[in-house]
Amino acid sequence: MSRKPDNGTSEKSAANLKALRVQIDKLDQTILEFLNKRASVAAQIGKVKSEHGGEVFSAAREEEVFANILASSKGPLQEVTIKSIFRELISGSRALQRVQKVAFLGPEYSYSHIAALERFGEAVDYMRVGSIAAVFEEVSRKHVDLGVVPLENSTDGRIADTLDMFIRHPSVKICSEVRLMVHHNLLANCKQTEIQHIYSKAQALSQCRNWLSKNMPHASLHEVASTADAARLATTSPNSAAVASRQAAVRYGIEVLYSNIEDYANNETRFAVIGANDSAKTGTDKTALMFQIRHNPGALSDVLQIFKGNKINLTWIESFPYRDAKGEYVFFVDFEGHREDPKIKKALVLLEDLCDTLSVLGSFPLAKLTD
């Protein structure tokens, strides 16, 4: 036999709820007031920077803001929520100084676009382009302020097009990095048994090849320019599916048949934010180099010995064929530390003596992984 709710208790609960909502409304007004006050100060900072030729985007300063806020938080909001709120606050404040133009490999909700949103927020003039080469061209010609390009994937390794463009545009610098956990999904508006064609970017298909061969052996795989393009194609082509992000599924109105179909759970892509300048020192930085050495026995070992001798921790190394000279290679490395650190300065001087060519691609804050 069920008991009827006590009218006195019910009325008390309703009164408590109303009081709490009144409290929320007052807090919202206070938050809004302080948000606008903060934005006004940010606008003043922008005016000072403009008078002295300063950059609107400062990865070092933004990382400092995030670090200060997260260190002060005592909950209950999670770190990811707080960072999302302040990312958009910083994005809007940046736009008060000047709306920045950022190029990415499009269309919208490709993984490059998602990485750009993670770094810059919504208050940006985004320019989608058709290739990684086009991102570099737009940055090099100063048609945009910054660009976002994939650098390496934990499953497939280096992104060859990006490394090739650094060789062709050595003046372009890395000012920030974004580490993004990449989750692929099988998207389709038909049943799994009806799928005959699967579209996606080559790297995405590669990162899901075991899952696809096991679960979709009857479907043919087709490479397209981006995962977002694949999602769009899957909505217009009969009996078709795409390997793409959940965000792309929402954007193009397509159903997620299977989630997280990547072959390795820790499937991470690291993106570089490129521009005319790199970043100021934060204390937790990385520096990226590109160099060529003589084709002699032990030449690479001599270079690596300089890092070891100066106690510099390498975080990435790649050899890449130099297409203008058969049999020659360009090496890419990044390591802990900023180019202004004394031991890094010392190492760079020594490296210049050993290398035929040496380019500092930039120093930038060490990024945390974003899921």
One Martini backbone bead per residue (centre of mass of N, CA, C, O) as a GRO file, in nm:
protein
  371
    1MET     BB    1   0.092   0.038   0.027
    2SER     BB    2   0.076   0.361  -0.054
    3ARG     BB    3   0.199   0.671   0.027
    4LYS     BB    4   0.114   0.980   0.082
    5PRO     BB    5   0.221   1.281   0.049
    6ASP     BB    6   0.319   1.521   0.249
    7ASN     BB    7   0.224   1.844   0.238
    8GLY     BB    8   0.444   1.971   0.416
    9THR     BB    9   0.690   1.847   0.273
   10SER     BB   10   0.628   1.946  -0.015
   11GLU     BB   11   0.628   2.251   0.050
   12LYS     BB   12   0.918   2.259   0.158
   13SER     BB   13   1.061   2.164  -0.104
   14ALA     BB   14   0.955   2.392  -0.284
   15ALA     BB   15   1.083   2.622  -0.119
   16ASN     BB   16   1.377   2.527  -0.144
   17LEU     BB   17   1.390   2.532  -0.451
   18LYS     BB   18   1.324   2.833  -0.485
   19ALA     BB   19   1.566   2.940  -0.318
   20LEU     BB   20   1.790   2.814  -0.492
   21ARG     BB   21   1.709   2.958  -0.757
   22VAL     BB   22   1.754   3.241  -0.653
   23GLN     BB   23   2.055   3.195  -0.596
   24ILE     BB   24   2.135   3.129  -0.886
   25ASP     BB   25   2.045   3.398  -1.015
   26LYS     BB   26   2.240   3.575  -0.852
   27LEU     BB   27   2.500   3.433  -0.942
   28ASP     BB   28   2.468   3.486  -1.244
   29GLN     BB   29   2.488   3.795  -1.221
   30THR     BB   30   2.770   3.797  -1.095
   31ILE     BB   31   2.918   3.646  -1.315
   32LEU     BB   32   2.849   3.840  -1.547
   33GLU     BB   33   2.984   4.088  -1.426
   34PHE     BB   34   3.275   3.960  -1.416
   35LEU     BB   35   3.304   3.885  -1.709
   36ASN     BB   36   3.288   4.181  -1.816
   37LYS     BB   37   3.524   4.288  -1.653
   38ARG     BB   38   3.734   4.102  -1.774
   39ALA     BB   39   3.691   4.186  -2.070
   40SER     BB   40   3.775   4.482  -2.030
   41VAL     BB   41   4.067   4.420  -1.948
   42ALA     BB   42   4.139   4.263  -2.206
   43ALA     BB   43   4.098   4.508  -2.394
   44GLN     BB   44   4.326   4.676  -2.268
   45ILE     BB   45   4.550   4.479  -2.331
   46GLY     BB   46   4.511   4.491  -2.637
   47LYS     BB   47   4.587   4.790  -2.667
   48VAL     BB   48   4.876   4.765  -2.560
   49LYS     BB   49   4.973   4.550  -2.764
   50SER     BB   50   4.914   4.717  -3.019
   51GLU     BB   51   5.116   4.954  -2.950
   52HIS     BB   52   5.362   4.709  -2.932
   53GLY     BB   53   5.313   4.459  -3.135
   54GLY     BB   54   5.140   4.243  -3.022
   55GLU     BB   55   4.997   3.942  -2.975
   56VAL     BB   56   4.694   3.805  -2.936
   57PHE     BB   57   4.820   3.525  -2.929
   58SER     BB   58   4.909   3.349  -2.613
   59ALA     BB   59   5.006   3.053  -2.507
   60ALA     BB   60   5.153   3.114  -2.243
   61ARG     BB   61   4.929   3.281  -2.103
   62GLU     BB   62   4.697   3.074  -2.126
   63GLU     BB   63   4.838   2.852  -1.962
   64GLU     BB   64   4.858   3.021  -1.705
   65VAL     BB   65   4.557   3.056  -1.659
   66PHE     BB   66   4.482   2.759  -1.639
   67ALA     BB   67   4.673   2.685  -1.406
   68ASN     BB   68   4.557   2.882  -1.194
   69ILE     BB   69   4.263   2.785  -1.195
   70LEU     BB   70   4.306   2.477  -1.141
   71ALA     BB   71   4.466   2.520  -0.871
   72SER     BB   72   4.208   2.674  -0.727
   73SER     BB   73   4.028   2.440  -0.749
   74LYS     BB   74   3.764   2.268  -0.526
   75GLY     BB   75   3.508   2.239  -0.652
   76PRO     BB   76   3.296   2.014  -0.822
   77LEU     BB   77   3.416   2.078  -1.078
   78GLN     BB   78   3.563   1.975  -1.344
   79GLU     BB   79   3.837   2.038  -1.529
   80VAL     BB   80   3.705   2.024  -1.814
   81THR     BB   81   3.484   2.235  -1.752
   82ILE     BB   82   3.659   2.476  -1.672
   83LYS     BB   83   3.822   2.489  -1.934
   84SER     BB   84   3.583   2.538  -2.124
   85ILE     BB   85   3.489   2.805  -2.005
   86PHE     BB   86   3.769   2.959  -2.036
   87ARG     BB   87   3.806   2.923  -2.336
   88GLU     BB   88   3.559   3.102  -2.418
   89LEU     BB   89   3.643   3.352  -2.262
   90ILE     BB   90   3.912   3.392  -2.413
   91SER     BB   91   3.797   3.399  -2.696
   92GLY     BB   92   3.615   3.652  -2.653
   93SER     BB   93   3.847   3.840  -2.558
   94ARG     BB   94   4.016   3.822  -2.814
   95ALA     BB   95   3.792   3.943  -3.003
   96LEU     BB   96   3.808   4.232  -2.879
   97GLN     BB   97   4.082   4.284  -3.008
   98ARG     BB   98   4.079   4.038  -3.238
   99VAL     BB   99   3.977   3.857  -3.496
  100GLN     BB  100   4.081   3.549  -3.570
  101LYS     BB  101   4.256   3.363  -3.819
  102VAL     BB  102   4.191   3.009  -3.892
  103ALA     BB  103   4.339   2.732  -4.032
  104PHE     BB  104   4.199   2.424  -4.179
  105LEU     BB  105   4.123   2.097  -4.232
  106GLY     BB  106   3.847   2.029  -4.405
  107PRO     BB  107   3.572   2.040  -4.281
  108GLU     BB  108   3.363   2.056  -4.051
  109TYR     BB  109   3.449   1.821  -3.807
  110SER     BB  110   3.710   1.764  -3.826
  111TYR     BB  111   3.985   1.701  -3.641
  112SER     BB  112   4.114   1.977  -3.693
  113HIS     BB  113   3.868   2.139  -3.598
  114ILE     BB  114   3.855   2.024  -3.312
  115ALA     BB  115   4.138   2.121  -3.232
  116ALA     BB  116   4.081   2.423  -3.278
  117LEU     BB  117   3.853   2.446  -3.070
  118GLU     BB  118   4.026   2.355  -2.828
  119ARG     BB  119   4.222   2.608  -2.854
  120PHE     BB  120   4.011   2.873  -2.951
  121GLY     BB  121   3.725   2.834  -2.996
  122GLU     BB  122   3.446   3.022  -3.132
  123ALA     BB  123   3.584   3.330  -3.148
  124VAL     BB  124   3.648   3.259  -3.470
  125ASP     BB  125   3.789   3.279  -3.798
  126TYR     BB  126   3.729   3.017  -3.992
  127MET     BB  127   3.939   2.832  -4.234
  128ARG     BB  128   3.871   2.622  -4.481
  129VAL     BB  129   4.067   2.363  -4.631
  130GLY     BB  130   4.194   2.102  -4.863
  131SER     BB  131   4.492   2.119  -4.722
  132ILE     BB  132   4.792   2.129  -4.569
  133ALA     BB  133   4.930   2.315  -4.772
  134ALA     BB  134   4.715   2.544  -4.747
  135VAL     BB  135   4.773   2.621  -4.458
  136PHE     BB  136   5.064   2.716  -4.507
  137GLU     BB  137   4.999   2.928  -4.722
  138GLU     BB  138   4.814   3.111  -4.550
  139VAL     BB  139   5.030   3.173  -4.339
  140SER     BB  140   5.268   3.270  -4.523
  141ARG     BB  141   5.069   3.504  -4.661
  142LYS     BB  142   4.883   3.629  -4.430
  143HIS     BB  143   4.567   3.540  -4.443
  144VAL     BB  144   4.641   3.428  -4.163
  145ASP     BB  145   4.740   3.382  -3.834
  146LEU     BB  146   4.663   3.067  -3.822
  147GLY     BB  147   4.731   2.707  -3.788
  148VAL     BB  148   4.610   2.360  -3.825
  149VAL     BB  149   4.813   2.058  -3.787
  150PRO     BB  150   4.904   1.747  -3.831
  151LEU     BB  151   5.182   1.549  -3.698
  152GLU     BB  152   5.083   1.291  -3.515
  153ASN     BB  153   5.029   0.934  -3.461
  154SER     BB  154   5.013   0.661  -3.247
  155THR     BB  155   4.958   0.455  -3.489
  156ASP     BB  156   5.090   0.599  -3.775
  157GLY     BB  157   5.243   0.851  -3.712
  158ARG     BB  158   5.345   1.047  -3.928
  159ILE     BB  159   5.280   1.347  -4.121
  160ALA     BB  160   5.401   1.398  -4.423
  161ASP     BB  161   5.278   1.669  -4.523
  162THR     BB  162   5.382   1.839  -4.285
  163LEU     BB  163   5.686   1.793  -4.309
  164ASP     BB  164   5.711   1.895  -4.600
  165MET     BB  165   5.616   2.192  -4.531
  166PHE     BB  166   5.850   2.266  -4.343
  167ILE     BB  167   6.061   2.253  -4.568
  168ARG     BB  168   5.910   2.472  -4.757
  169HIS     BB  169   5.843   2.645  -4.462
  170PRO     BB  170   6.077   2.753  -4.241
  171SER     BB  171   5.928   3.022  -4.122
  172VAL     BB  172   5.737   2.847  -3.988
  173LYS     BB  173   5.579   2.824  -3.668
  174ILE     BB  174   5.556   2.683  -3.350
  175CYS     BB  175   5.316   2.783  -3.076
  176SER     BB  176   5.151   2.507  -3.054
  177GLU     BB  177   4.971   2.231  -2.898
  178VAL     BB  178   4.755   1.938  -2.971
  179ARG     BB  179   4.603   1.681  -2.775
  180LEU     BB  180   4.407   1.416  -2.929
  181MET     BB  181   4.159   1.203  -2.873
  182VAL     BB  182   4.076   0.951  -3.112
  183HIS     BB  183   3.738   0.877  -3.215
  184HIS     BB  184   3.591   0.633  -3.398
  185ASN     BB  185   3.307   0.602  -3.629
  186LEU     BB  186   3.022   0.439  -3.751
  187LEU     BB  187   2.842   0.585  -4.020
  188ALA     BB  188   2.477   0.555  -4.082
  189ASN     BB  189   2.144   0.531  -4.270
  190CYS     BB  190   2.190   0.220  -4.247
  191LYS     BB  191   2.241  -0.093  -4.241
  192GLN     BB  192   2.505  -0.293  -4.206
  193THR     BB  193   2.418  -0.502  -4.440
  194GLU     BB  194   2.395  -0.246  -4.662
  195ILE     BB  195   2.691  -0.193  -4.670
  196GLN     BB  196   2.934  -0.113  -4.946
  197HIS     BB  197   3.055   0.174  -4.847
  198ILE     BB  198   3.361   0.333  -4.718
  199TYR     BB  199   3.441   0.649  -4.580
  200SER     BB  200   3.772   0.814  -4.559
  201LYS     BB  201   4.049   0.884  -4.431
  202ALA     BB  202   4.334   0.716  -4.450
  203GLN     BB  203   4.409   0.722  -4.145
  204ALA     BB  204   4.137   0.620  -4.035
  205LEU     BB  205   4.135   0.348  -4.180
  206SER     BB  206   4.403   0.251  -4.056
  207GLN     BB  207   4.302   0.276  -3.746
  208CYS     BB  208   4.051   0.049  -3.843
  209ARG     BB  209   4.132  -0.214  -4.003
  210ASN     BB  210   4.060  -0.450  -3.812
  211TRP     BB  211   3.763  -0.388  -3.767
  212LEU     BB  212   3.675  -0.380  -4.065
  213SER     BB  213   3.770  -0.669  -4.149
  214LYS     BB  214   3.583  -0.811  -3.935
  215ASN     BB  215   3.290  -0.636  -3.974
  216MET     BB  216   3.346  -0.525  -4.307
  217PRO     BB  217   3.432  -0.727  -4.559
  218HIS     BB  218   3.208  -0.635  -4.790
  219ALA     BB  219   3.337  -0.353  -4.789
  220SER     BB  220   3.444  -0.074  -4.948
  221LEU     BB  221   3.725   0.142  -4.956
  222HIS     BB  222   3.737   0.515  -4.933
  223GLU     BB  223   3.925   0.785  -5.008
  224VAL     BB  224   3.934   1.105  -4.850
  225ALA     BB  225   4.011   1.422  -4.735
  226SER     BB  226   3.793   1.371  -4.495
  227THR     BB  227   3.583   1.280  -4.241
  228ALA     BB  228   3.362   1.489  -4.303
  229ASP     BB  229   3.328   1.416  -4.599
  230ALA     BB  230   3.237   1.129  -4.540
  231ALA     BB  231   2.975   1.201  -4.392
  232ARG     BB  232   2.846   1.349  -4.630
  233LEU     BB  233   2.853   1.112  -4.834
  234ALA     BB  234   2.677   0.911  -4.657
  235THR     BB  235   2.407   1.093  -4.708
  236THR     BB  236   2.416   1.067  -5.049
  237SER     BB  237   2.503   0.767  -5.053
  238PRO     BB  238   2.419   0.464  -5.115
  239ASN     BB  239   2.524   0.223  -4.909
  240SER     BB  240   2.673   0.416  -4.688
  241ALA     BB  241   2.975   0.502  -4.502
  242ALA     BB  242   3.156   0.629  -4.208
  243VAL     BB  243   3.464   0.750  -4.076
  244ALA     BB  244   3.405   0.937  -3.774
  245SER     BB  245   3.287   1.171  -3.583
  246ARG     BB  246   3.040   1.262  -3.368
  247GLN     BB  247   3.021   1.556  -3.467
  248ALA     BB  248   2.966   1.480  -3.765
  249ALA     BB  249   2.700   1.336  -3.711
  250VAL     BB  250   2.550   1.586  -3.613
  251ARG     BB  251   2.602   1.779  -3.855
  252TYR     BB  252   2.481   1.544  -4.082
  253GLY     BB  253   2.262   1.348  -3.978
  254ILE     BB  254   2.400   1.073  -3.854
  255GLU     BB  255   2.435   0.755  -3.759
  256VAL     BB  256   2.559   0.565  -3.488
  257LEU     BB  257   2.657   0.235  -3.497
  258TYR     BB  258   2.967   0.267  -3.400
  259SER     BB  259   3.193   0.295  -3.136
  260ASN     BB  260   3.515   0.298  -3.106
  261ILE     BB  261   3.688   0.151  -3.377
  262GLU     BB  262   3.957   0.166  -3.292
  263ASP     BB  263   4.230  -0.047  -3.243
  264TYR     BB  264   4.334   0.173  -3.034
  265ALA     BB  265   4.261   0.331  -2.745
  266ASN     BB  266   4.536   0.517  -2.771
  267ASN     BB  267   4.429   0.741  -2.999
  268GLU     BB  268   4.657   0.986  -3.094
  269THR     BB  269   4.669   1.335  -3.189
  270ARG     BB  270   4.909   1.569  -3.301
  271PHE     BB  271   4.903   1.922  -3.305
  272ALA     BB  272   4.990   2.214  -3.488
  273VAL     BB  273   5.048   2.551  -3.426
  274ILE     BB  274   5.077   2.797  -3.680
  275GLY     BB  275   5.314   3.073  -3.753
  276ALA     BB  276   5.530   3.349  -3.724
  277ASN     BB  277   5.544   3.259  -3.416
  278ASP     BB  278   5.626   3.169  -3.118
  279SER     BB  279   5.674   3.107  -2.776
  280ALA     BB  280   5.690   3.178  -2.473
  281LYS     BB  281   5.790   3.122  -2.163
  282THR     BB  282   5.674   2.880  -1.891
  283GLY     BB  283   5.855   2.599  -1.786
  284THR     BB  284   5.668   2.398  -1.987
  285ASP     BB  285   5.849   2.298  -2.257
  286LYS     BB  286   5.901   2.291  -2.615
  287THR     BB  287   6.124   2.190  -2.888
  288ALA     BB  288   6.167   2.231  -3.243
  289LEU     BB  289   6.347   2.052  -3.503
  290MET     BB  290   6.541   2.096  -3.814
  291PHE     BB  291   6.771   1.866  -3.988
  292GLN     BB  292   7.097   1.827  -4.143
  293ILE     BB  293   7.338   1.578  -4.242
  294ARG     BB  294   7.597   1.407  -4.299
  295HIS     BB  295   7.679   1.111  -4.494
  296ASN     BB  296   7.800   0.974  -4.213
  297PRO     BB  297   7.939   0.791  -3.987
  298GLY     BB  298   7.786   0.898  -3.682
  299ALA     BB  299   7.628   1.169  -3.718
  300LEU     BB  300   7.373   1.117  -3.545
  301SER     BB  301   7.518   1.039  -3.285
  302ASP     BB  302   7.648   1.319  -3.239
  303VAL     BB  303   7.383   1.469  -3.203
  304LEU     BB  304   7.264   1.299  -2.964
  305GLN     BB  305   7.500   1.361  -2.766
  306ILE     BB  306   7.421   1.653  -2.708
  307PHE     BB  307   7.163   1.589  -2.554
  308LYS     BB  308   7.293   1.409  -2.340
  309GLY     BB  309   7.517   1.611  -2.237
  310ASN     BB  310   7.261   1.830  -2.164
  311LYS     BB  311   7.008   1.689  -2.049
  312ILE     BB  312   6.806   1.625  -2.299
  313ASN     BB  313   6.472   1.540  -2.363
  314LEU     BB  314   6.345   1.341  -2.589
  315THR     BB  315   6.004   1.319  -2.762
  316TRP     BB  316   6.101   1.329  -3.078
  317ILE     BB  317   6.168   1.130  -3.387
  318GLU     BB  318   6.242   1.196  -3.743
  319SER     BB  319   6.269   1.062  -4.063
  320PHE     BB  320   6.300   1.239  -4.389
  321PRO     BB  321   6.275   1.264  -4.708
  322TYR     BB  322   6.464   1.441  -4.944
  323ARG     BB  323   6.325   1.532  -5.248
  324ASP     BB  324   6.584   1.706  -5.371
  325ALA     BB  325   6.761   1.446  -5.257
  326LYS     BB  326   6.887   1.155  -5.306
  327GLY     BB  327   6.935   0.991  -4.991
  328GLU     BB  328   6.824   1.219  -4.822
  329TYR     BB  329   6.776   1.367  -4.488
  330VAL     BB  330   6.533   1.475  -4.255
  331PHE     BB  331   6.525   1.593  -3.919
  332PHE     BB  332   6.297   1.544  -3.642
  333VAL     BB  333   6.267   1.725  -3.330
  334ASP     BB  334   6.171   1.699  -2.983
  335PHE     BB  335   6.196   1.882  -2.661
  336GLU     BB  336   6.274   1.968  -2.354
  337GLY     BB  337   6.232   2.303  -2.364
  338HIS     BB  338   6.366   2.623  -2.424
  339ARG     BB  339   6.550   2.830  -2.635
  340GLU     BB  340   6.618   3.020  -2.366
  341ASP     BB  341   6.761   2.811  -2.237
  342PRO     BB  342   7.082   2.761  -2.161
  343LYS     BB  343   7.112   2.456  -2.255
  344ILE     BB  344   6.977   2.503  -2.531
  345LYS     BB  345   7.165   2.716  -2.642
  346LYS     BB  346   7.418   2.541  -2.630
  347ALA     BB  347   7.316   2.313  -2.815
  348LEU     BB  348   7.262   2.486  -3.071
  349VAL     BB  349   7.554   2.565  -3.120
  350LEU     BB  350   7.660   2.274  -3.157
  351LEU     BB  351   7.465   2.193  -3.390
  352GLU     BB  352   7.559   2.400  -3.605
  353ASP     BB  353   7.842   2.256  -3.643
  354LEU     BB  354   7.717   1.965  -3.738
  355CYS     BB  355   7.513   2.088  -3.933
  356ASP     BB  356   7.409   2.183  -4.239
  357THR     BB  357   7.115   2.220  -4.118
  358LEU     BB  358   6.915   2.457  -3.901
  359SER     BB  359   6.581   2.457  -3.752
  360VAL     BB  360   6.366   2.642  -3.558
  361LEU     BB  361   6.024   2.572  -3.516
  362GLY     BB  362   5.990   2.595  -3.196
  363SER     BB  363   5.839   2.717  -2.899
  364PHE     BB  364   5.621   2.543  -2.653
  365PRO     BB  365   5.374   2.434  -2.479
  366LEU     BB  366   5.292   2.175  -2.294
  367ALA     BB  367   5.058   1.935  -2.359
  368LYS     BB  368   4.751   1.804  -2.289
  369LEU     BB  369   4.534   1.556  -2.292
  370THR     BB  370   4.239   1.525  -2.501
  371ASP     BB  371   3.904   1.368  -2.487
   0.00000   0.00000   0.00000
